[in-house]
Amino acid sequence: MYLPSHFEQKDETALCALMRAHPLAALVTLQGGTPTADHVPLEYDAATRTLRGHVARANPLWQAAAGHGVLAVFCGPQAYVTPSWYPSKAQTHKVVPTWNYTVVHAHGTLRALEEAPWLHALVSRLTEHHESPRGQPWAVADAPADYVQQMLRAIVGIEIAVERLVGKWKLSQNRSEPDRLGVADGLDQGASASRAVARLVRDPATPPEEAA
């Protein structure tokens, strides 16, 4: 990833927060020498620097990538930026459109896990986490036990030992302060996704879950 120093995000707390707030990763692997991307929700365990998730047993990813290096790409808030929001436009007209975004690249080695107890614990934990905001959260135990076992046989767990996290917060840091404020004000007039970027432009240290 092209990464000018003024866009680099080195705060691991911020990187972890983005992965938690936006867990659907594009998991890039090489299969038969061809880059392939699968979209997989992953949980990040900061204590062990490990990503965990699961894929369909029919998906060749878990066999093709086992023991190999992979890349998981997590995308946070993003929005188009028009040059019309820059106060400097009226002065020089030397401005062009761009895109602001936040992203985390997690590099590591993948292994596959097929043990039913491990898978049951994983899907139970993921379900509890994502159902928790609901007034009446669904739980794995709500489904018949034999059906749950049938579903577990249809998936394979994946675990990625993360060796490197790279973050890019492209938030108009290369513009003047008036231009940055103009971008934030313009983004604030848009949809919720644009407003999330506006909050980050004003304060790049804003946790992604609060910006969303």
C-alpha positions in Angstrom: 0.0 0.0 0.0 1.3 3.5 -0.9 1.7 5.2 2.4 3.0 8.8 2.7 4.1 9.4 6.3 1.5 12.1 6.9 -1.3 9.5 6.3 0.3 6.7 8.4 -1.7 5.6 11.4 0.7 4.0 14.0 -1.6 4.0 17.0 -2.4 0.3 17.5 -5.4 1.1 19.7 -6.9 3.0 16.7 -6.1 0.1 14.3 -7.8 -2.4 16.7 -10.8 -0.1 17.1 -11.3 0.1 13.3 -11.1 -3.7 12.9 -13.7 -4.0 15.7 -16.0 -1.4 14.3 -15.7 -2.7 10.7 -15.1 -6.4 11.0 -15.9 -7.5 7.4 -12.5 -7.9 5.9 -11.4 -8.5 2.3 -9.1 -11.6 2.9 -6.6 -11.7 0.0 -4.9 -15.0 -0.7 -3.0 -16.6 -3.6 -4.9 -19.6 -5.1 -3.1 -21.2 -8.0 -0.9 -18.2 -8.4 -3.9 -15.8 -8.8 -4.8 -13.2 -6.1 -8.2 -13.9 -4.7 -10.3 -11.9 -2.2 -13.0 -13.4 0.0 -15.1 -11.2 2.3 -15.1 -12.6 5.8 -16.1 -11.1 9.1 -13.1 -11.5 11.5 -12.6 -10.9 15.2 -9.2 -9.5 16.4 -7.7 -10.7 19.6 -5.3 -7.9 20.6 -3.8 -9.9 23.4 -2.6 -12.7 21.1 -2.5 -10.6 17.9 -4.8 -13.1 16.2 -7.6 -12.8 13.7 -10.3 -15.5 13.8 -13.3 -16.3 11.6 -14.8 -19.1 9.5 -15.6 -19.9 5.9 -17.7 -22.5 4.1 -16.1 -25.9 3.9 -16.8 -25.7 0.1 -14.6 -22.6 -0.1 -11.1 -23.6 -1.3 -9.6 -20.7 0.7 -9.0 -22.7 3.9 -7.0 -25.4 2.0 -5.2 -23.2 -0.5 -4.1 -20.6 2.1 -3.3 -22.9 5.1 0.3 -22.2 6.2 0.7 -19.3 3.8 0.9 -15.5 4.1 -2.4 -13.7 3.7 -3.6 -10.1 3.8 -6.8 -9.0 5.6 -8.1 -5.5 4.5 -10.5 -3.7 6.9 -12.1 -0.5 5.5 -13.4 2.2 7.8 -15.3 5.4 7.1 -14.7 6.9 3.6 -16.1 9.7 1.4 -15.5 11.6 -1.8 -14.0 15.1 -1.4 -14.9 17.9 -3.9 -12.4 20.7 -4.4 -15.3 23.1 -4.1 -15.0 22.7 -0.3 -11.5 24.2 -0.2 -11.4 27.9 0.6 -8.1 28.0 -1.4 -10.0 27.2 -4.6 -11.2 30.8 -4.8 -7.6 32.0 -4.5 -5.7 29.7 -6.9 -8.1 27.2 -8.5 -5.2 24.8 -8.3 -7.2 22.0 -6.7 -8.6 18.6 -7.7 -11.0 16.1 -6.2 -9.8 13.3 -3.9 -11.1 10.6 -1.6 -10.7 10.4 2.2 -10.7 7.1 3.9 -9.4 4.9 6.7 -8.0 1.4 6.3 -6.1 -1.3 8.1 -4.0 -4.0 6.5 -3.3 -7.0 8.6 -0.5 -9.3 7.3 -0.1 -12.8 8.7 -0.1 -16.5 8.3 -3.3 -18.5 8.1 -4.1 -21.9 9.6 -7.3 -23.9 9.3 -9.2 -25.4 12.3 -11.9 -28.1 12.0 -12.5 -29.0 15.6 -16.2 -28.8 16.4 -15.7 -27.4 20.0 -13.4 -24.6 18.7 -15.9 -23.7 16.0 -18.8 -23.8 18.4 -17.0 -21.4 20.8 -16.1 -19.1 17.9 -19.6 -18.8 16.4 -21.1 -18.5 19.8 -18.8 -15.6 20.7 -19.3 -13.9 17.3 -23.1 -14.2 17.6 -23.1 -12.8 21.2 -21.0 -9.9 20.1 -23.0 -8.9 17.0 -26.4 -9.7 18.6 -25.7 -7.7 21.8 -27.2 -4.4 20.6 -30.6 -6.1 20.1 -33.3 -6.0 22.7 -33.9 -9.7 22.3 -30.6 -11.1 21.0 -30.5 -14.4 19.2 -28.1 -17.0 20.6 -26.7 -20.2 19.0 -28.4 -22.2 21.8 -31.8 -21.0 20.3 -31.3 -23.4 17.4 -31.8 -27.2 17.7 -28.6 -28.8 18.8 -28.5 -31.3 15.9 -29.0 -28.4 13.5 -26.1 -26.5 15.0 -23.9 -29.6 14.7 -24.9 -29.9 11.0 -24.0 -26.3 10.4 -20.7 -26.6 12.2 -19.8 -29.5 9.8 -20.4 -27.2 6.9 -17.7 -24.6 8.0 -14.0 -24.5 8.7 -12.4 -22.1 11.1 -9.5 -19.9 10.1 -7.0 -18.2 12.4 -4.4 -15.7 11.3 -1.4 -15.0 13.4 -0.9 -11.3 12.7 2.7 -10.3 12.0 2.2 -6.7 10.9 -0.6 -4.1 11.1 -0.5 -1.1 8.7 -2.9 1.7 9.0 -3.7 4.6 6.6 -5.9 7.5 7.7 -6.2 9.7 4.6 -8.0 12.7 6.1 -6.8 15.8 4.2 -3.7 16.1 6.4 -1.8 17.5 3.4 -4.2 20.5 3.1 -4.1 23.7 5.0 -6.2 24.1 8.2 -8.9 26.2 6.4 -9.1 23.6 3.7 -9.4 20.8 6.2 -12.2 22.6 8.0 -13.9 23.3 4.7 -13.8 19.6 3.9 -15.2 18.7 7.3 -18.0 21.3 6.9 -18.9 19.9 3.4 -18.9 16.3 4.6 -21.2 17.2 7.4 -23.9 18.1 4.9 -23.9 14.5 3.5 -25.1 11.1 4.6 -24.0 9.4 7.9 -20.9 7.9 6.2 -19.7 11.3 5.1 -20.4 12.8 8.6 -18.3 10.0 10.1 -15.4 11.1 7.9 -16.0 14.7 8.9 -15.5 13.9 12.5 -12.2 12.1 11.7 -11.0 15.0 9.5 -11.6 17.4 12.5 -9.9 14.9 14.9 -8.0 11.9 13.4 -7.8 10.5 16.9 -11.6 10.0 17.1 -12.2 6.2 17.7 -13.7 4.7 14.5 -16.7 3.3 16.4 -17.5 6.8 17.6 -17.1 8.3 14.1 -19.4 5.7 12.6 
